[in-house]
Amino acid sequence: MTDLIVIQVGERPCEGLKKLFDGAEARFVQTTEHPFIKKLGLSGNFVSMDDLYESCEDYDELNKCVAGRLVESAEFISSEGYEKTLTTSGRKYVVYLTLGRINPAVLAAIHDIADAGSVNLEVLPFIGFAESAYSAALSSGHLSGHERLSEQPANSLVKVTDTEALLAVTEIDSAITASEVKLTLSEYYPDEYEVYFALPVPDGSCYEIKTRKLYEIDRMPQYDAAAVLLVPPCDELSLPRHSVDGLMRVMHRLRAPGGCPWDAEQTHESLKKTLLEECYEVIDAIDRKDPDDLCEELGDLLLQIAFHAEIEEERAAFNMRDVATGITNKMIFRHPHVFGNVHVDNSDEVLVNWEKLKKEEKHQSSVASAMDSVPKSFPSLLRAYKIQKKAADVGFDWSSAEEAMPKVHEEADEVMEAIASGNGEHIEEELGDLFFAAVNVARLKKVDPDLALTAATDKFEKRFKLTEKLILADGRRFEDMTLPEMDEYWEKAKKELDQ
């Protein structure tokens, strides 16, 4: 078996590295065009990957070609036809020197290409560029030394998960790369935020630290594969944009001792009314097709969720991450046609699958237990719709809306009889039956009864307002008119609105 040793080279590599390199059966370096490699004074024959950087079209191809070259060499040395004498250490190995931390994609490609048992991969971590740049910034007094270091290569920087840590962005080798990094970071930090651009000096012996504003990082006079951008921790209040984690930090501060007395006093029960109101305001923004207002109202609703999660985190019951974990796992479980091998042809089959998986997930073995899962706190129209749907799932249903419609007429007649009796409780009961029958017809025609009633209410409101406007325009008032006279204006308003 041959060892494939990957050595991650940074500033001030140890002397043992050169000896390890010289003792290898085959030697490779990421590039010969960099001072950190040049200053090692490597002797003997070795191969660089510079030609692959020139010939490969993208990073995926480059990673596979680098891995292929390394594995091919290691497998050749392991073959019976290779007769070179073992090194004094008794090992046959191939060395690959890479700048800073090796790209994980290269390691993955090595594992994909290598035959099982023929190549043993070993990665030796020497101090990387991020740590070297951090040390230089500390030595020059730019940083305090209390920061937590978070490192991310420029080509994989898509978001910042912790603005309270010192972020080190490595491998900023061109103005284009710097521009892409700037665009990503500007989503989290102010454009005027002070950052530190670390460039290796010409002989590769150390870093020079240049202070810049974030918006200036793609205007540097030079770039380098070993360049590092150091972004200091940013105070929550200074951030132009925030994450859910940031919201939870604010919520924690509000409810903590010394925070806001009102926020600290809130409970699940006291917040119920506000939670419901925020849901309705979100729906209203959707109905008005106002994206800016929708964004704001969704934020208000998210605040309510954060409130409830924070209350339970204080009780050590669960936290916001548990909430996100639960719903994420639920979505994965209930979408086997996306995350599994289940096939569906249309959205109707998705809904059938959804209900089946929901029952399995909630251990609902009967229709009664499924009905119990419908909250009694639902608005009455919605609850009626849901209960009817549970019964319909097992075939207890009308075959069509046309078949269900006579029941509406029957219930309307019974309402008239109840009104004639003058019994208030009986009237309420029969009206409830009439509403329930109407919901059945709506459900069978795939009409949301709540939306239908809302639309009818809106229509009545518009007609009434126009009716009043027409009456006032004629110098009249509702209070002085008979119902037939009002109805004449009502019909005029209907005709005007229907045009």
C-alpha positions in Angstrom: 0.0 0.0 0.0 1.2 3.5 -0.8 0.5 6.6 1.3 -0.8 9.7 -0.4 0.2 12.5 1.9 -1.4 15.9 1.5 0.5 18.7 3.3 -1.3 22.0 3.8 1.3 24.7 3.6 1.0 28.1 5.2 3.3 30.7 6.5 6.4 29.6 8.4 6.2 25.8 7.5 8.3 23.6 9.7 11.7 22.2 8.6 10.4 18.7 8.8 8.2 19.4 5.8 11.1 19.7 3.4 12.6 16.4 4.7 9.2 14.7 4.2 9.0 16.1 0.7 12.5 15.0 -0.3 11.8 11.5 1.0 8.8 10.9 -1.2 8.7 8.5 -4.2 6.8 11.1 -6.1 6.4 14.8 -5.4 3.6 17.2 -6.4 2.9 20.9 -5.7 -0.3 22.9 -6.2 1.7 25.7 -8.0 5.3 26.9 -8.5 4.2 30.5 -9.0 3.7 31.4 -5.4 6.3 32.7 -2.9 5.1 30.5 -0.1 6.1 27.5 -2.3 9.2 29.1 -3.7 10.7 30.0 -0.4 10.8 26.3 0.6 13.7 25.8 -1.8 12.4 22.4 -2.9 15.0 20.2 -4.5 14.8 17.3 -6.9 12.1 16.5 -9.4 8.5 17.4 -8.7 5.4 18.1 -10.7 3.1 21.2 -10.3 -0.6 21.4 -11.1 -0.1 24.7 -13.0 -0.9 23.1 -16.3 -4.3 21.8 -15.0 -5.3 25.2 -13.9 -4.7 26.4 -17.5 -6.4 23.5 -19.3 -9.5 22.8 -17.1 -12.7 24.6 -17.8 -14.1 24.8 -14.3 -13.3 23.8 -10.7 -15.1 20.5 -10.9 -12.9 19.4 -13.8 -9.8 20.7 -12.1 -10.5 18.9 -8.8 -11.0 15.6 -10.7 -7.9 16.1 -12.7 -5.7 16.9 -9.7 -7.1 13.9 -7.8 -6.6 11.6 -10.8 -3.0 12.6 -11.2 -2.2 12.0 -7.5 -4.0 8.7 -7.3 -2.5 7.4 -10.6 1.0 8.1 -9.2 0.2 6.4 -5.9 -1.3 3.4 -7.5 1.7 3.1 -9.9 4.1 3.1 -6.9 2.0 0.4 -5.3 2.1 -1.8 -8.4 4.4 -4.9 -8.7 6.2 -3.3 -11.7 7.5 -0.5 -9.4 10.9 -1.6 -8.1 12.4 1.5 -6.5 14.0 1.0 -3.1 11.9 1.9 0.0 12.9 5.1 1.8 14.8 5.0 5.0 11.5 5.3 6.9 10.3 2.0 5.4 7.4 3.7 3.7 6.5 4.3 0.1 4.6 7.6 -0.2 3.5 10.4 -2.6 3.5 14.0 -1.4 1.2 16.8 -2.5 1.9 20.3 -1.2 -1.2 22.5 -1.3 -1.6 26.2 -0.4 -3.5 26.5 2.8 -6.2 24.0 3.5 -6.9 21.5 0.7 -10.2 21.9 -1.1 -12.6 19.3 0.3 -13.8 18.7 -3.3 -10.3 17.4 -4.1 -10.3 15.0 -1.2 -13.8 13.8 -2.2 -12.5 13.2 -5.8 -9.5 11.3 -4.4 -11.8 9.0 -2.5 -14.0 8.5 -5.6 -11.1 7.7 -7.9 -8.9 5.6 -5.6 -9.3 1.8 -5.6 -10.1 0.4 -2.1 -7.0 -0.7 -0.2 -4.4 0.5 -2.8 -4.0 4.1 -1.6 -4.0 5.4 2.0 -4.8 9.1 2.2 -3.3 11.2 4.9 -3.7 14.9 5.4 -1.1 16.8 7.5 -2.4 20.2 8.8 0.3 22.9 9.0 -0.6 26.4 9.9 -2.9 27.8 7.3 -3.2 31.2 5.6 -6.1 32.3 7.8 -4.2 31.7 11.0 -1.1 33.3 9.5 -3.0 36.4 8.5 -4.8 36.5 11.9 -1.4 36.4 13.6 -0.1 39.2 11.5 -3.1 41.3 12.3 -2.7 40.7 16.0 1.0 41.6 15.8 0.3 44.8 14.0 -2.4 45.8 16.5 -5.3 45.6 14.1 -7.1 43.0 16.1 -7.5 42.4 19.9 -7.0 38.7 20.1 -10.4 38.0 21.7 -12.1 37.1 18.5 -13.3 33.6 17.5 -11.9 32.7 14.1 -14.2 31.4 11.4 -12.6 30.5 8.0 -14.3 30.1 4.6 -12.8 29.9 1.1 -13.9 32.6 -1.2 -15.3 30.3 -3.8 -17.7 28.6 -1.3 -18.8 31.8 0.5 -22.6 31.9 0.0 -23.7 33.2 3.5 -22.4 34.3 6.9 -23.7 32.2 9.8 -22.0 34.1 12.6 -21.3 37.8 12.4 -20.1 37.8 16.0 -17.0 35.8 15.0 -13.9 37.0 13.1 -14.4 35.9 9.5 -11.4 35.0 7.5 -12.1 34.6 3.7 -9.2 32.9 2.0 -8.1 32.4 -1.6 -9.1 35.9 -2.9 -6.9 35.6 -6.0 -8.5 38.2 -8.3 -10.6 41.3 -8.5 -13.5 39.2 -9.8 -13.3 36.9 -6.8 -13.1 39.9 -4.5 -16.2 41.5 -6.1 -18.2 38.3 -5.5 -17.1 38.2 -1.9 -18.0 41.8 -1.5 -21.5 41.2 -2.8 -22.1 38.3 -0.4 -20.7 40.2 2.6 -22.7 43.3 1.8 -25.8 41.3 2.6 -24.6 41.1 6.2 -22.2 44.0 6.9 -22.4 47.8 6.3 -20.6 48.9 3.1 -18.5 51.3 5.1 -17.5 48.5 7.5 -13.7 48.4 8.2 -12.0 45.2 7.2 -8.4 44.0 6.8 -6.9 42.7 3.6 -3.9 40.5 4.2 -1.4 40.0 1.4 1.8 38.0 1.5 5.0 40.0 1.1 7.0 39.2 -2.1 9.3 36.7 -0.4 6.4 34.9 1.2 7.8 35.3 4.7 4.8 37.1 6.3 1.7 39.1 5.7 1.2 42.8 5.2 -2.2 44.1 6.6 -4.1 46.8 4.6 -7.1 48.5 6.2 -10.0 49.0 3.8 -13.7 49.7 3.7 -15.8 46.7 2.7 -16.9 48.3 -0.6 -13.2 48.8 -1.5 -12.0 45.2 -1.4 -12.4 44.7 -5.2 -10.3 47.8 -5.9 -7.0 46.5 -4.5 -3.8 46.9 -6.6 -3.0 43.2 -6.4 -4.5 39.8 -5.4 -3.0 36.5 -4.5 -4.0 32.9 -4.0 -2.8 33.3 -0.4 -4.6 36.6 0.2 -7.0 36.7 3.2 -9.8 39.1 4.0 -10.3 39.5 7.8 -13.8 40.7 8.7 -14.0 41.7 12.4 -17.0 40.8 14.6 -19.9 43.1 14.0 -22.3 44.4 16.7 -25.9 43.3 16.1 -27.2 46.8 16.0 -24.7 47.8 13.3 -25.8 45.1 10.9 -27.8 46.3 7.8 -29.5 42.9 7.5 -30.4 40.2 10.1 -31.0 36.5 10.3 -33.4 34.5 12.4 -30.5 33.9 14.8 -30.1 37.7 15.1 -33.9 38.0 15.8 -33.5 35.4 18.6 -30.6 37.3 20.1 -32.7 40.5 20.1 -35.6 38.6 21.6 -33.4 37.1 24.3 -32.1 40.5 25.2 -35.6 42.0 25.4 -36.7 39.4 27.9 -33.5 39.2 29.9 -33.0 41.1 33.2 -32.5 44.8 32.3 -34.4 44.4 29.0 -38.0 45.4 28.2 -40.5 45.0 31.1 -43.4 44.5 28.7 -41.7 41.8 26.7 -40.5 40.1 29.8 -44.1 39.9 31.1 -45.6 38.2 28.1 -46.8 34.5 28.2 -48.2 32.1 25.6 -51.7 33.0 26.8 -51.2 36.8 26.6 -49.8 36.6 23.1 -52.6 34.4 21.6 -54.7 37.3 20.4 -51.8 39.1 18.8 -50.7 35.9 17.0 -54.1 35.5 15.5 -54.2 39.2 14.5 -50.8 38.9 12.8 -52.0 35.9 10.8 -55.0 37.9 9.5 -52.8 40.8 8.6 -50.6 38.5 6.5 -53.6 37.3 4.7 -54.8 40.8 4.1 -51.4 41.8 2.6 -51.7 38.7 0.3 -55.2 39.7 -0.8 -54.0 43.3 -1.5 -51.1 41.9 -3.5 -48.7 44.2 -1.7 -45.2 42.5 -1.5 -43.7 45.2 0.6 -46.5 45.0 3.2 -46.4 41.2 3.0 -42.7 41.3 3.9 -43.4 43.5 6.9 -46.4 41.4 8.1 -44.5 38.2 7.7 -41.8 39.7 10.0 -44.5 40.6 12.5 -45.8 37.0 12.4 -42.2 35.7 12.7 -41.8 37.9 15.8 -44.7 36.0 17.4 -43.1 32.7 16.7 -39.8 33.9 18.1 -41.7 35.1 21.2 -43.2 31.7 21.9 -39.9 29.9 21.1 -38.0 32.2 23.5 -40.5 31.6 26.3 -40.0 27.8 26.0 -36.2 28.1 25.7 -36.2 29.9 29.1 -38.0 26.9 30.4 -35.5 24.5 28.8 -38.3 22.8 26.9 -37.3 23.6 23.3 -35.8 26.5 21.3 -36.2 28.0 17.8 -33.8 25.5 16.3 -36.0 22.7 17.6 -38.9 24.4 15.9 -37.0 24.6 12.6 -35.8 21.0 13.0 -39.3 19.7 13.6 -40.8 21.3 10.6 -37.9 20.5 8.3 -38.1 16.8 9.3 -41.8 16.8 8.7 -41.4 18.3 5.2 -38.9 15.6 4.3 -41.0 12.8 5.7 -44.2 14.0 4.0 -42.5 14.5 0.6 -41.2 11.1 -0.3 -41.8 11.9 -4.0 -39.1 14.5 -3.6 -36.7 13.1 -1.0 -37.4 9.4 -1.5 -38.4 7.0 -4.3 -42.2 7.4 -4.3 -43.7 8.4 -7.7 -46.7 10.8 -8.0 -48.3 12.0 -11.2 -50.1 15.1 -10.0 -50.9 17.3 -6.9 -54.0 15.3 -6.1 -51.8 12.2 -5.5 -49.5 14.4 -3.4 -52.4 15.4 -1.1 -53.5 11.7 -0.8 -50.0 10.8 0.2 -49.8 13.7 2.6 -52.9 12.7 4.5 -51.7 9.1 4.7 -48.3 10.0 6.0 -49.9 12.6 8.4 -52.0 9.8 10.0 -49.0 7.5 10.2 -46.9 10.3 11.8 -49.6 11.2 14.3 -50.5 7.5 15.0 -54.1 8.2 14.0 -55.7 4.7 13.7 -59.4 5.8 13.4 -61.4 8.6 11.9 -62.4 9.7 15.4 -58.7 10.2 16.3 -58.1 12.1 13.0 -61.0 14.4 13.9 -59.6 15.0 17.3 -56.5 16.4 15.6 -58.6 19.3 14.2 -58.2 22.1 16.8 -61.4 23.3 18.4 -59.9 26.9 18.3 -60.1 26.9 14.5 -62.6 29.5 13.0 -66.0 27.7 12.7 -66.1 27.6 8.9 -62.5 26.2 8.7 -63.2 23.6 11.4 -66.4 22.5 9.7 -64.5 22.1 6.4 -61.7 20.0 8.1 -64.1 17.7 10.0 -66.1 17.1 6.8 -62.9 16.3 5.0 -61.9 13.7 7.6 -65.2 11.9 7.2 -65.0 12.2 3.4 -61.5 10.5 3.5 -63.2 7.2 4.4 -66.1 7.6 2.0 -68.7 9.2 4.3 -69.7 11.9 1.9 -72.1 13.1 -0.7 -71.2 11.9 -4.2 -71.4 15.4 -5.6 -72.3 19.0 -4.8 -75.5 18.7 -6.8 -76.5 15.8 -4.5 -75.7 17.8 -1.4 -77.5 20.9 -2.5 -81.1 19.7 -1.5 -79.8 19.4 2.0 -79.2 23.1 2.0 -82.8 23.8 1.0 -84.0 21.3 3.6 -82.0 23.1 6.3 -83.2 26.5 5.1 -86.8 25.3 5.5 -86.0 24.1 9.0 -84.6 27.5 9.9 -87.9 29.1 8.8 -89.8 26.7 11.0 -87.5 27.5 13.9 -88.0 31.2 13.4 -91.8 30.7 13.4 -91.5 28.8 16.7 -89.7 31.8 18.3 -87.3 29.5 20.1 -83.9 31.2 20.2 -81.9 28.0 20.9 -83.7 26.1 18.1 -83.1 29.0 15.7 -79.3 28.9 16.5 -79.2 25.1 16.1 -80.9 25.2 12.7 -78.8 28.1 11.4 -75.7 26.0 12.4 -77.0 23.1 10.4 -77.7 25.4 7.4 -74.1 26.8 7.5 -72.7 23.2 7.8 -74.7 22.1 4.8 -73.5 25.1 2.8 -69.9 24.3 3.7 -70.5 20.7 2.4 -71.5 22.1 -1.0 -68.5 24.5 -1.1 -66.1 21.6 -0.2 -67.5 19.4 -2.9 -67.0 22.2 -5.4 -63.5 22.7 -4.1 -64.4 26.2 -2.9 -62.9 27.5 0.4 -65.9 28.6 2.4 -64.0 31.1 4.4 -62.6 32.8 1.3 -66.1 32.7 -0.4 -67.7 34.4 2.7 -64.9 36.9 2.8 -65.4 37.8 -0.9 -69.2 38.1 -0.3 -68.6 40.4 2.6 -66.2 42.5 0.6 -68.7 42.7 -2.3 -71.5 43.8 0.1 -69.2 46.4 1.6 -68.3 47.9 -1.8 -72.0 48.0 -2.9 -73.1 49.5 0.4 -70.4 52.3 0.3 -71.4 53.1 -3.3 -75.1 53.1 -2.4 -74.4 55.6 0.4 -72.3 57.7 -1.9 -75.2 57.8 -4.5 -77.7 58.7 -1.8 -75.6 61.5 -0.4 -75.0 62.9 -3.9 -78.7 63.3 -4.3 -78.8 65.2 -1.0 -80.6 62.4 0.9 -79.9 60.3 4.0 -80.5 56.7 4.9 -82.4 57.7 8.0 -85.0 59.5 6.0 -85.6 56.8 3.4 -87.8 53.7 3.1 -86.3 50.3 2.4 -87.8 50.2 -1.2 -86.1 53.6 -1.8 -82.8 52.3 -0.5 -83.2 49.2 -2.7 -83.4 51.4 -5.8 -80.1 53.0 -5.0 -78.7 49.5 -4.2 -79.6 48.3 -7.6 -78.0 51.3 -9.2 -74.8 50.6 -7.2 -74.8 47.0 -8.3 -75.2 47.9 -12.0 -72.4 50.5 -11.7 -70.0 48.1 -10.1 -70.8 45.2 -12.5 -70.0 47.3 -15.5 
